[in-house]
Amino acid sequence: MSICTITGMTETFGSATVWPSYWFDDDLEGVALLQALRRFRHADETMRRRLVADLDMNATDLDALRFVIARESSGDPPSPHELSAYLQISTASTSKLLDRMTASSHLVRADHPRDRRSLVLRTTPHAHEVVRARLSRMHEAMAQAARSVPSESRGVIVEFLDTMAAVLADDAEVDAG
């Protein structure tokens, strides 16, 4: 059972104010959900702009650092080619990015452990110090927010977010095509 209150130009669903929707005016709960997702995306984009300014790097550098950290954590540090593919940038742009990231002591190019002809990318202790100093509090708050979601609701939320990610990815493929 949902609680809906109409006041002038807005409606309230739960604790959220729902503005009239351009696309979905017949589904108040759906509109409230999509508007909450938009608020999250806006907050995430704003946080990322602050983060790149605080860390004195651009958004692509930040994405590269996150990717290398994630791959290292899984025991499979990426090659420069894999980073290039992930970021969808040219080899030349990847070389410039890696030059910046090594000069700033965030990444190092290292010999591949099994193929001496190849390189892998590794993060530095400095990179981990900077990331932890800047993001630990926020990540703990995010983990706490996730823990506060009832366990029986988590699967539905994960499915919804994965579906939304697929919709955005499909739209990007249409734009590129």
Protein Blocks (a to p, Z undefined) as FASTA:
>chain_A
ZZdddehjbccehjbccdddfklmmlmklmmmmmmmmmmmmmmmmmmmmmmmmnopafkl
mmmmmmmmmmmmnopacdfklmmmmnopafklmmmmmmmmmmnomaccdddfklmkbccd
dddfklmmmmmmmmmmmmmmmmmmmmmpcfklmmmmmmmmmmmmmmmmmmmmmmmZZ
